[in-house]
């Protein structure tokens, strides 16, 4: 799989912030996931049209003391993992369809 350059939220999930944690429930199988702060930032910013590198530069690198290359590699790995669970959709080009 090519490295994801764009991420979009899956359409069949429910999300709720509880304190500092972000909880996501999959509509596919009712699995419940607790996202850490970084994963929650990615999920919230996943509009399908903002490049992942921009999300990392604007959200993660400004919040945490991490170099952009490491942050982008980590964000790509997190995005792929979330996509495997059906929470995010990843693509090498903008995701503009609604998925419905």
PyMOL commands that set and color helices and strands:
alter all, ss='L'
color gray80, all
select helices_A, chain A and resi 37-45+52-63+68-84
alter helices_A, ss='H'
color red, helices_A
select strands_A, chain A and resi 6-9+13-18+21-26+32-35+47-51+88-91
alter strands_A, ss='S'
color yellow, strands_A
deselect
rebuild
show_as cartoon
